[in-house]
Amino acid sequence: MKYAIEYEHLKDELVNNENTQWHFNKVKESANRYSLELTDEEFKGFLKLHSSDKDIDWLMHKMDTYRLSFIDALISYVTY
């Protein structure tokens, strides 16, 4: 069984055009690839980072592998 959270409850709030739809889908795919259950605030943070052309997969990998929080993963990213 494939792990998937749709995050559809955030779609109406965050998606206004094709560009934001693409970023939304990429964040959702990454979160599901790493089996992360992101809070709404974490998802929004990743969406902002992805829209700013940042490497969210590295952050999600850290969160999954080392069980880091979103904030701890960000600190690790900044200090890396």
RAMOPE-V951816 format. One record per residue. N is the residue number from 1. PHI is phi as a letter, one per 20 degrees, with the letter a starting at -180 (NA if undefined). BURIAL is 1 if it has 24 or more other ideal C-beta (glycine too) atoms within 12 Angstrom, else 0. D_CENTER is the distance of its C-alpha to the mean C-alpha in Angstrom with 1 decimal. Layout:
n;phi;burial;d_center
N;PHI;BURIAL;D_CENTER
N;PHI;BURIAL;D_CENTER
//
This chain:
n;phi;burial;d_center
1;NA;0;21.2
2;e;0;17.8
3;f;0;14.9
4;b;0;13.1
5;d;1;11.6
6;e;0;12.0
7;l;1;10.6
8;f;0;13.7
9;f;0;14.8
10;e;1;12.4
11;g;0;13.4
12;f;0;16.8
13;f;0;15.6
14;d;1;13.0
15;d;0;14.5
16;c;0;17.9
17;b;0;18.6
18;f;0;17.9
19;f;0;15.9
20;f;0;13.3
21;f;0;13.5
22;f;0;12.8
23;f;1;9.6
24;g;1;8.6
25;f;0;9.6
26;f;1;8.0
27;f;1;4.3
28;f;1;6.3
29;f;1;8.4
30;f;1;6.4
31;f;1;5.4
32;f;0;9.0
33;f;0;10.4
34;e;1;9.8
35;l;0;10.9
36;e;1;8.5
37;d;0;9.6
38;f;1;7.2
39;f;0;9.6
40;g;0;9.8
41;f;0;9.8
42;f;1;6.8
43;f;1;4.9
44;f;0;7.5
45;f;1;7.1
46;f;1;4.0
47;f;1;6.1
48;f;0;9.0
49;f;1;8.3
50;f;1;7.9
51;f;0;10.8
52;e;0;12.6
53;m;0;12.5
54;e;0;10.9
55;e;0;10.1
56;f;1;6.5
57;f;1;8.1
58;f;1;10.5
59;f;1;8.6
60;f;1;7.0
61;f;0;10.7
62;f;1;12.1
63;f;1;10.5
64;f;1;11.8
65;f;0;15.0
66;d;0;16.2
67;l;0;14.7
68;e;0;13.6
69;f;0;12.2
70;g;1;9.4
71;f;0;12.5
72;f;0;14.3
73;f;1;11.7
74;f;1;11.9
75;f;0;15.6
76;f;0;15.8
77;f;1;14.2
78;f;0;16.7
79;e;0;19.6
80;f;0;19.1
//
